Amino acid sequence: MALRTKTPRRPPAHHFQDPFLSGRTIGREPRLDRAAFEKLVEEALQTIPRQFKDRLENIAVIVEDLPSPETIRDLGLRSPYQLFGLYHGVPLDKRGSYYGNVPPDVVIIYQLPIENAFASEEEIREQVRETVIHEVGHFFGFSDAELRRIERENRKKKG
């Protein structure tokens, strides 16, 4: 299991009952409806280079509001807003001859932490893209350290 964590730049601002806060209400509703956010995820998947995209098999990419309390506990996080995405599965480079007849690997993108951490829709779009690519990178066997190094290099090239 691999994770993508980032501390939000501002405190949570969503109005809903948050199970992590013992039922206290915290802020407003998501900025984007689920369909609009899922469209950002689909757009991000389209940016994956063809040589990788052609090898994506038996993988589901889903959107959820927040990670479960069990996920937060298992990963040792203090807040559900620290986690933008998560990969569950067996990376391609770890699969042996035994691998087959298994349920799909899963990439989960968490909508509320991403929306909470970024002010504009363009920033949200860019973070969704970065998170999708990061989590799909785990499918191919890249470690968090390798992916962060690649992300830093890409940021340097952009600006």
C-alpha positions in Angstrom: 0.0 0.0 0.0 1.3 3.4 -0.9 0.1 6.9 -0.1 0.3 10.4 -1.2 0.2 12.8 1.7 0.4 16.5 1.8 -0.6 18.8 4.7 -3.4 21.1 3.7 -2.4 24.8 3.4 -5.6 25.9 5.3 -7.8 24.3 7.8 -10.8 22.1 6.7 -13.7 24.1 5.4 -16.5 21.7 4.6 -20.0 21.6 6.1 -20.8 17.9 6.9 -20.6 15.5 9.7 -17.0 14.4 9.8 -16.6 11.0 11.6 -13.1 11.9 12.4 -14.2 14.9 14.5 -16.9 13.1 16.5 -19.8 14.5 14.6 -18.8 18.1 14.7 -19.7 20.2 11.6 -16.8 21.7 9.7 -17.3 24.2 6.9 -19.0 23.9 3.6 -20.0 21.4 0.9 -17.5 20.3 -1.8 -16.8 23.0 -4.4 -17.2 20.6 -7.4 -20.0 18.1 -7.7 -18.9 14.5 -8.0 -19.4 14.3 -11.8 -17.2 17.4 -12.3 -14.5 16.1 -10.0 -14.6 12.6 -11.7 -14.1 14.4 -15.0 -10.9 15.9 -13.7 -9.7 12.4 -12.8 -10.6 11.1 -16.3 -8.7 14.0 -17.9 -5.7 13.2 -15.7 -5.8 9.6 -16.8 -5.7 10.7 -20.4 -2.4 12.6 -19.7 -0.6 9.3 -18.9 1.9 8.6 -21.6 0.8 5.9 -24.1 3.5 3.4 -23.2 2.2 3.3 -19.6 -1.5 3.7 -20.4 -1.4 0.6 -22.7 -0.2 -1.4 -19.7 -3.0 -0.4 -17.3 -5.0 -3.5 -16.9 -7.2 -4.8 -14.1 -7.2 -1.4 -12.3 -10.1 0.7 -11.0 -9.8 4.4 -10.3 -12.4 5.7 -8.0 -13.2 8.9 -6.2 -14.2 9.1 -2.5 -14.9 12.1 -0.2 -12.4 11.1 2.5 -10.4 8.1 3.6 -12.0 5.8 6.1 -11.1 6.0 9.8 -9.4 2.6 9.4 -7.2 4.0 6.6 -6.3 7.0 8.6 -5.4 4.8 11.6 -3.5 2.2 9.5 -1.4 4.9 7.9 -0.8 6.8 11.2 -2.2 10.1 9.9 -3.6 12.8 12.2 -6.2 14.0 9.7 -8.1 12.7 6.8 -7.1 15.9 5.0 -3.5 14.8 4.7 -4.3 12.1 2.2 -5.0 13.0 -1.5 -4.8 9.5 -3.0 -4.1 5.9 -2.3 -3.0 2.8 -4.3 -4.2 -0.7 -3.2 -2.8 -3.7 -5.1 0.2 -5.6 -6.2 2.6 -3.5 -8.4 3.5 -4.9 -11.8 7.1 -5.4 -10.8 6.1 -7.6 -7.8 3.8 -9.9 -9.6 4.9 -13.5 -10.2 3.6 -16.5 -12.0 1.1 -16.9 -9.1 -0.6 -13.6 -10.0 -3.9 -14.1 -11.7 -7.6 -14.4 -11.1 -7.5 -11.5 -8.6 -9.7 -8.5 -8.1 -8.6 -5.2 -9.7 -6.0 -3.0 -8.1 -7.6 0.2 -6.9 -6.5 3.8 -7.0 -8.6 6.1 -4.8 -8.6 9.8 -5.2 -10.0 11.8 -2.2 -12.0 14.8 -3.3 -12.4 16.8 -0.1 -8.7 16.9 0.9 -7.7 18.1 -2.5 -10.5 20.7 -2.7 -9.7 21.9 0.8 -6.0 22.4 0.1 -6.3 24.4 -3.1 -8.0 27.7 -3.8 -8.8 27.7 -7.5 -10.3 25.1 -9.9 -7.0 25.2 -11.9 -5.0 24.3 -8.8 -7.4 21.5 -8.0 -7.1 20.3 -11.6 -3.3 20.2 -11.4 -3.3 18.5 -8.0 -5.8 15.8 -9.3 -3.5 15.2 -12.2 -0.4 15.0 -10.0 -2.2 12.7 -7.6 -3.6 10.4 -10.3 -0.2 10.1 -11.9 1.5 9.5 -8.6 -0.9 6.7 -7.6 -0.7 5.1 -11.0 3.0 5.2 -10.7 2.7 2.9 -7.7 0.9 0.4 -10.0 4.1 0.3 -12.0 6.2 -0.2 -9.0 7.6 3.2 -8.3 8.2 4.1 -4.7 7.1 7.3 -3.0 10.7 8.5 -3.0 11.1 7.9 -6.7 7.8 9.5 -7.6 8.5 12.6 -5.5 11.9 12.9 -7.2 10.2 12.7 -10.6 7.6 15.3 -9.5 10.3 17.7 -8.3 12.2 17.4 -11.6 9.0 18.0 -13.5 8.2 21.1 -11.5 11.7 22.5 -12.1 11.2 22.0 -15.9 7.8 23.8 -15.8 8.9 26.8 -14.0 
